[in-house]
Amino acid sequence: KHFSSHSFVKNYISCSELVDEASKKILSESRIFDDCRIYFLREMRNSFSILHLNLTNGECRTEIEIQDCGFYHTTSSIGKNIYFFGESSKEYLQSYLRVFDCENCSWSTVSKIPENRSHMKMVALNGLLFFSGGFQEVPDGPTRVKCTKISDFFQYSPHTNTWTDVKPMNQARWAHELVALNNQIYAIGGFSNSTVERYDPSTDEWRFLA
């Protein structure tokens, strides 16, 4: 509410729409709508369940329970598929992309992120998945490593199962929000970060907005 009342947000219509969209994403991150059904992701320790609520008859049932899931994940959907991206609970900084097929009630691992990293954000746009930020380990002296936040930005095609490096964000960030709106992608805030930047897929360019 405090951010929504900021003068810049109220006076800049695109930013106002963006804040509204981000609020919806935060409130509905674990709910995927599909015609007359809603899919809920119920998190548990190292696992989660996909629950299906039928809006026609009010029936709610557990579709599937997935094991080996870390404590941090992000979700998005394309068509009848719900994509889940997060760390493995058994492998440190090993993040995998998994998919739940709503039509066939099936679950599978489709890919692994090209490089070891954690706490990335994911959003779907025009049939593609985009991943931003997070952190990874880097050397810190001869025998030590440290975690550092990153600005990397990836594109994944479910149709070809290929990853593509695209233009990195202007600012490294993690624990941020990634929102798709009007065929563009917005990276919002993050830990110790209050900036907003927008990515245009047609030009492969990021631009600061706030």
Steps between C-alpha positions, in 0.01 A plus 500: 500500500780740586670440163168539313444844658836634381453808276705346217279191498173697510602743225659251262225277364729222375667479840160497670388207283828325574453531877147359468630207296781435749249501787289240320808287444595512867146411609447224244851359461386157619173493305486414132165546323387265224145546362272394789783363712754649738828326583653571840861430593517399867856519632642256755853423613700385195181425305174652384159384383293616206135529600217537250184696583209448259293820492204316346435254783721638777707180522860538619750217468874442501625432149861413577770540765851586388810414702856639494404867494706765671375786713494756220308477175317706240207398282345602169264348244480461123178354363408187695848468655614629839877557516687477828855624537701453816787340684536131567484422871785250452740706286623841615446776241370247246180641349264310274207588277205263543155494342156377602270408208147590614329300226685173563569558872867418445818645651847505347839671518566672169834674547772630728618859511829532301697626801469438873297775663207557732215743571433589136161630390298364208221640282325380184459719192390404147557128553848545648632497856735773624728471806675785677742576780561282804841427648788261447826410670823668387860454625598711802867430547688175449277281720175690549191581298225756548148546364446803277185626332497501121335686211481206257191457284409177318233397254373142484293352216277207608451411133870445423628438857772761449644774722611835357702776666330833449593851608578508876310736726659837570514414870567172681210396719347212691180457706342729239183479291490427128179602322384477137273782382414621148765278334777634722664376819554698819755424773386660824698559817674219681710467814652844578373625164219744422548546124272397213619415149322383185610251234380524140537161321475667159820700559668281765551807719440588867410854610469642853158645586549583866 
